[in-house]
Amino acid sequence: FRFDLTQVPAGEAVTAAEFRIYKSRGVVPRHGNSSLHVSIYEVAAQHSNRESELFLLDVQDLRAGTEGWLVFDVTAASNHWSVEQKYTLGLRLYVETDDGHSVDPGSAGLLGRRGPRSKQPFMVTFFRASPSPSRVTRAAKPPRRRQHKKSNDLPHPNKLPGIFDDVHPTDGRQVCRRHELYVSFQDLGWLDWVIAPQGYSAYYCEGECAFPLDSCMNATNHAILQSLVSAAHQGSPGGTPRA
């Protein structure tokens, strides 16, 4: 998984970041009554002659038959990416059983970009105004030791269906954007009690909203939460109501 945090607005700093991926149930029936350990790592460095250096970010322990969104704290990785302003080496996700056997993420039910649009993996990033955007201070979890894992002990992360697929454009569909909407107090017959102004630009939103929200959209935290609620209740994202 790769994310671009180089477009963080000036004067803002990352306070928290969550990686979210959907897990379906019943994909590995032989592990239906056992627990799975889903770990997510930051790729700290890659080498041609030895294993990549991986930094453990978060772990989720769950039943193999669990269905729903898994949420991982990846704040430490997002801080590295935004502070150093360099191309990220990405995140890697691994799945293991109670007895230490590796499980292919796709077989475990983790959905990639080929899954339903409303269940594709994404990252949620929270910002705050900062006088020094190049330096982030946050009360985080105790740091974990850097772990080097042997590749023959892990499933191949690129087996997760479509996880490295390119994101295709909306194929000519009308994307969500702001439209003009002027509210005239004269047309409403309110000028007898509204002194000024004579109206205002209210605007309204119309079109198909991308899900998950792209980083280039510079969406607010409210917009991110609104898209999540829309996906949870409707199964697919839609345009926000008109003003």
Contacts in CASP RR format, 6 or more apart in sequence:
PFRMAT RR
TARGET T0000
AUTHOR 0000-0000-0000
METHOD contacts of the structure
MODEL  1
FRFDLTQVPAGEAVTAAEFRIYKSRGVVPRHGNSSLHVSIYEVAAQHSNR
ESELFLLDVQDLRAGTEGWLVFDVTAASNHWSVEQKYTLGLRLYVETDDG
HSVDPGSAGLLGRRGPRSKQPFMVTFFRASPSPSRVTRAAKPPRRRQHKK
SNDLPHPNKLPGIFDDVHPTDGRQVCRRHELYVSFQDLGWLDWVIAPQGY
SAYYCEGECAFPLDSCMNATNHAILQSLVSAAHQGSPGGTPRA
1 19 0 8 1.000
1 90 0 8 1.000
1 91 0 8 1.000
1 92 0 8 1.000
1 93 0 8 1.000
1 121 0 8 1.000
1 123 0 8 1.000
1 163 0 8 1.000
2 88 0 8 1.000
2 89 0 8 1.000
2 90 0 8 1.000
2 91 0 8 1.000
3 78 0 8 1.000
3 81 0 8 1.000
3 88 0 8 1.000
3 90 0 8 1.000
3 91 0 8 1.000
3 123 0 8 1.000
3 215 0 8 1.000
4 88 0 8 1.000
4 215 0 8 1.000
5 14 0 8 1.000
5 78 0 8 1.000
5 81 0 8 1.000
5 82 0 8 1.000
5 88 0 8 1.000
5 125 0 8 1.000
5 215 0 8 1.000
6 81 0 8 1.000
6 82 0 8 1.000
6 85 0 8 1.000
7 215 0 8 1.000
7 216 0 8 1.000
7 218 0 8 1.000
8 14 0 8 1.000
8 82 0 8 1.000
8 127 0 8 1.000
8 133 0 8 1.000
9 127 0 8 1.000
9 218 0 8 1.000
10 133 0 8 1.000
11 129 0 8 1.000
11 130 0 8 1.000
11 131 0 8 1.000
11 133 0 8 1.000
12 127 0 8 1.000
12 128 0 8 1.000
12 129 0 8 1.000
12 130 0 8 1.000
12 133 0 8 1.000
13 82 0 8 1.000
13 127 0 8 1.000
13 128 0 8 1.000
13 129 0 8 1.000
13 130 0 8 1.000
13 132 0 8 1.000
13 133 0 8 1.000
13 135 0 8 1.000
13 136 0 8 1.000
14 75 0 8 1.000
14 78 0 8 1.000
14 79 0 8 1.000
14 82 0 8 1.000
14 125 0 8 1.000
14 126 0 8 1.000
14 127 0 8 1.000
14 136 0 8 1.000
15 75 0 8 1.000
15 126 0 8 1.000
15 127 0 8 1.000
15 128 0 8 1.000
15 136 0 8 1.000
15 138 0 8 1.000
16 73 0 8 1.000
16 75 0 8 1.000
16 125 0 8 1.000
16 126 0 8 1.000
16 138 0 8 1.000
17 73 0 8 1.000
17 74 0 8 1.000
17 75 0 8 1.000
17 77 0 8 1.000
17 78 0 8 1.000
17 123 0 8 1.000
17 124 0 8 1.000
17 125 0 8 1.000
17 126 0 8 1.000
18 71 0 8 1.000
18 72 0 8 1.000
18 73 0 8 1.000
18 74 0 8 1.000
18 123 0 8 1.000
18 124 0 8 1.000
18 125 0 8 1.000
19 40 0 8 1.000
19 71 0 8 1.000
19 72 0 8 1.000
19 74 0 8 1.000
19 91 0 8 1.000
19 121 0 8 1.000
19 122 0 8 1.000
19 123 0 8 1.000
20 69 0 8 1.000
20 70 0 8 1.000
20 71 0 8 1.000
20 72 0 8 1.000
20 121 0 8 1.000
20 122 0 8 1.000
20 123 0 8 1.000
20 124 0 8 1.000
21 69 0 8 1.000
21 70 0 8 1.000
21 72 0 8 1.000
21 93 0 8 1.000
21 110 0 8 1.000
21 111 0 8 1.000
21 112 0 8 1.000
21 121 0 8 1.000
22 68 0 8 1.000
22 69 0 8 1.000
22 70 0 8 1.000
22 110 0 8 1.000
22 111 0 8 1.000
22 119 0 8 1.000
22 120 0 8 1.000
22 121 0 8 1.000
23 62 0 8 1.000
23 66 0 8 1.000
23 67 0 8 1.000
23 68 0 8 1.000
23 69 0 8 1.000
23 70 0 8 1.000
23 108 0 8 1.000
23 109 0 8 1.000
23 110 0 8 1.000
23 111 0 8 1.000
24 67 0 8 1.000
24 68 0 8 1.000
24 109 0 8 1.000
24 111 0 8 1.000
25 64 0 8 1.000
25 65 0 8 1.000
25 66 0 8 1.000
25 67 0 8 1.000
25 109 0 8 1.000
26 32 0 8 1.000
26 64 0 8 1.000
26 65 0 8 1.000
26 109 0 8 1.000
27 106 0 8 1.000
27 107 0 8 1.000
27 108 0 8 1.000
27 109 0 8 1.000
28 64 0 8 1.000
28 103 0 8 1.000
28 107 0 8 1.000
28 108 0 8 1.000
28 109 0 8 1.000
31 64 0 8 1.000
31 65 0 8 1.000
31 97 0 8 1.000
31 103 0 8 1.000
31 108 0 8 1.000
32 63 0 8 1.000
32 64 0 8 1.000
32 65 0 8 1.000
33 63 0 8 1.000
33 64 0 8 1.000
34 63 0 8 1.000
34 64 0 8 1.000
34 97 0 8 1.000
34 98 0 8 1.000
35 61 0 8 1.000
35 62 0 8 1.000
35 63 0 8 1.000
35 64 0 8 1.000
35 97 0 8 1.000
35 98 0 8 1.000
36 61 0 8 1.000
36 62 0 8 1.000
36 63 0 8 1.000
36 64 0 8 1.000
36 66 0 8 1.000
36 95 0 8 1.000
36 96 0 8 1.000
36 97 0 8 1.000
36 103 0 8 1.000
36 108 0 8 1.000
37 59 0 8 1.000
37 60 0 8 1.000
37 61 0 8 1.000
37 95 0 8 1.000
37 96 0 8 1.000
37 97 0 8 1.000
37 98 0 8 1.000
37 100 0 8 1.000
38 59 0 8 1.000
38 60 0 8 1.000
38 61 0 8 1.000
38 62 0 8 1.000
38 70 0 8 1.000
38 93 0 8 1.000
38 94 0 8 1.000
38 95 0 8 1.000
38 108 0 8 1.000
38 110 0 8 1.000
39 56 0 8 1.000
39 58 0 8 1.000
39 59 0 8 1.000
39 93 0 8 1.000
39 94 0 8 1.000
39 95 0 8 1.000
39 96 0 8 1.000
40 56 0 8 1.000
40 57 0 8 1.000
40 58 0 8 1.000
40 59 0 8 1.000
40 72 0 8 1.000
40 74 0 8 1.000
40 91 0 8 1.000
40 92 0 8 1.000
40 93 0 8 1.000
40 94 0 8 1.000
41 54 0 8 1.000
41 55 0 8 1.000
41 56 0 8 1.000
41 57 0 8 1.000
41 91 0 8 1.000
41 92 0 8 1.000
41 93 0 8 1.000
41 94 0 8 1.000
41 147 0 8 1.000
41 149 0 8 1.000
42 54 0 8 1.000
42 55 0 8 1.000
42 57 0 8 1.000
42 74 0 8 1.000
42 76 0 8 1.000
42 77 0 8 1.000
42 80 0 8 1.000
42 89 0 8 1.000
42 90 0 8 1.000
42 91 0 8 1.000
43 52 0 8 1.000
43 53 0 8 1.000
43 54 0 8 1.000
43 89 0 8 1.000
43 90 0 8 1.000
43 91 0 8 1.000
43 92 0 8 1.000
44 52 0 8 1.000
44 53 0 8 1.000
44 54 0 8 1.000
44 55 0 8 1.000
44 89 0 8 1.000
44 146 0 8 1.000
45 52 0 8 1.000
45 53 0 8 1.000
45 89 0 8 1.000
46 52 0 8 1.000
46 53 0 8 1.000
46 89 0 8 1.000
47 53 0 8 1.000
51 148 0 8 1.000
51 149 0 8 1.000
51 150 0 8 1.000
51 151 0 8 1.000
52 89 0 8 1.000
53 146 0 8 1.000
53 148 0 8 1.000
54 92 0 8 1.000
54 146 0 8 1.000
54 147 0 8 1.000
54 148 0 8 1.000
54 149 0 8 1.000
55 76 0 8 1.000
55 77 0 8 1.000
55 144 0 8 1.000
55 146 0 8 1.000
55 147 0 8 1.000
56 144 0 8 1.000
56 145 0 8 1.000
56 146 0 8 1.000
56 147 0 8 1.000
57 72 0 8 1.000
57 73 0 8 1.000
57 74 0 8 1.000
57 76 0 8 1.000
57 77 0 8 1.000
57 91 0 8 1.000
57 144 0 8 1.000
58 72 0 8 1.000
58 73 0 8 1.000
58 74 0 8 1.000
60 70 0 8 1.000
60 71 0 8 1.000
60 72 0 8 1.000
62 70 0 8 1.000
64 108 0 8 1.000
70 110 0 8 1.000
73 141 0 8 1.000
74 91 0 8 1.000
74 123 0 8 1.000
75 138 0 8 1.000
75 140 0 8 1.000
76 140 0 8 1.000
76 143 0 8 1.000
77 88 0 8 1.000
77 90 0 8 1.000
77 91 0 8 1.000
78 123 0 8 1.000
78 125 0 8 1.000
79 136 0 8 1.000
79 138 0 8 1.000
81 88 0 8 1.000
82 136 0 8 1.000
83 134 0 8 1.000
83 135 0 8 1.000
83 136 0 8 1.000
92 157 0 8 1.000
93 105 0 8 1.000
93 110 0 8 1.000
93 157 0 8 1.000
93 160 0 8 1.000
94 102 0 8 1.000
94 105 0 8 1.000
94 149 0 8 1.000
94 154 0 8 1.000
94 155 0 8 1.000
94 157 0 8 1.000
95 102 0 8 1.000
95 103 0 8 1.000
95 104 0 8 1.000
95 105 0 8 1.000
95 108 0 8 1.000
95 110 0 8 1.000
95 155 0 8 1.000
96 102 0 8 1.000
96 103 0 8 1.000
97 103 0 8 1.000
102 153 0 8 1.000
102 154 0 8 1.000
102 155 0 8 1.000
103 155 0 8 1.000
104 155 0 8 1.000
104 156 0 8 1.000
104 159 0 8 1.000
104 160 0 8 1.000
105 155 0 8 1.000
105 157 0 8 1.000
105 159 0 8 1.000
105 160 0 8 1.000
106 112 0 8 1.000
106 159 0 8 1.000
106 160 0 8 1.000
106 161 0 8 1.000
110 160 0 8 1.000
111 119 0 8 1.000
111 120 0 8 1.000
111 121 0 8 1.000
111 161 0 8 1.000
112 120 0 8 1.000
112 121 0 8 1.000
112 160 0 8 1.000
112 161 0 8 1.000
112 162 0 8 1.000
112 163 0 8 1.000
113 120 0 8 1.000
113 121 0 8 1.000
113 161 0 8 1.000
113 162 0 8 1.000
113 163 0 8 1.000
113 165 0 8 1.000
113 167 0 8 1.000
114 161 0 8 1.000
114 162 0 8 1.000
114 165 0 8 1.000
115 161 0 8 1.000
116 235 0 8 1.000
116 236 0 8 1.000
117 211 0 8 1.000
117 236 0 8 1.000
117 237 0 8 1.000
118 211 0 8 1.000
118 231 0 8 1.000
118 235 0 8 1.000
118 236 0 8 1.000
118 237 0 8 1.000
120 211 0 8 1.000
120 212 0 8 1.000
121 163 0 8 1.000
122 211 0 8 1.000
122 212 0 8 1.000
122 213 0 8 1.000
123 212 0 8 1.000
124 224 0 8 1.000
124 228 0 8 1.000
125 215 0 8 1.000
126 221 0 8 1.000
127 221 0 8 1.000
130 136 0 8 1.000
157 163 0 8 1.000
158 164 0 8 1.000
170 208 0 8 1.000
170 210 0 8 1.000
173 208 0 8 1.000
174 206 0 8 1.000
174 207 0 8 1.000
174 208 0 8 1.000
175 207 0 8 1.000
175 208 0 8 1.000
175 209 0 8 1.000
175 210 0 8 1.000
176 205 0 8 1.000
176 206 0 8 1.000
176 207 0 8 1.000
176 208 0 8 1.000
176 209 0 8 1.000
176 210 0 8 1.000
176 238 0 8 1.000
176 239 0 8 1.000
176 240 0 8 1.000
177 205 0 8 1.000
177 206 0 8 1.000
177 207 0 8 1.000
178 203 0 8 1.000
178 204 0 8 1.000
178 205 0 8 1.000
179 203 0 8 1.000
179 204 0 8 1.000
179 205 0 8 1.000
179 206 0 8 1.000
180 201 0 8 1.000
180 203 0 8 1.000
181 201 0 8 1.000
181 202 0 8 1.000
181 203 0 8 1.000
181 204 0 8 1.000
181 242 0 8 1.000
181 243 0 8 1.000
182 199 0 8 1.000
182 200 0 8 1.000
182 201 0 8 1.000
182 202 0 8 1.000
183 199 0 8 1.000
183 200 0 8 1.000
183 201 0 8 1.000
183 202 0 8 1.000
184 198 0 8 1.000
184 199 0 8 1.000
185 191 0 8 1.000
185 194 0 8 1.000
185 197 0 8 1.000
185 198 0 8 1.000
185 199 0 8 1.000
186 198 0 8 1.000
186 199 0 8 1.000
191 198 0 8 1.000
202 243 0 8 1.000
203 243 0 8 1.000
204 242 0 8 1.000
204 243 0 8 1.000
205 239 0 8 1.000
205 240 0 8 1.000
205 242 0 8 1.000
205 243 0 8 1.000
206 239 0 8 1.000
206 242 0 8 1.000
207 238 0 8 1.000
207 239 0 8 1.000
208 237 0 8 1.000
208 238 0 8 1.000
208 239 0 8 1.000
209 227 0 8 1.000
209 230 0 8 1.000
209 237 0 8 1.000
209 238 0 8 1.000
209 239 0 8 1.000
209 240 0 8 1.000
210 217 0 8 1.000
210 237 0 8 1.000
211 227 0 8 1.000
211 231 0 8 1.000
211 236 0 8 1.000
211 237 0 8 1.000
212 227 0 8 1.000
213 219 0 8 1.000
213 223 0 8 1.000
213 224 0 8 1.000
213 227 0 8 1.000
219 227 0 8 1.000
226 240 0 8 1.000
227 237 0 8 1.000
230 237 0 8 1.000
230 238 0 8 1.000
230 239 0 8 1.000
231 237 0 8 1.000
END
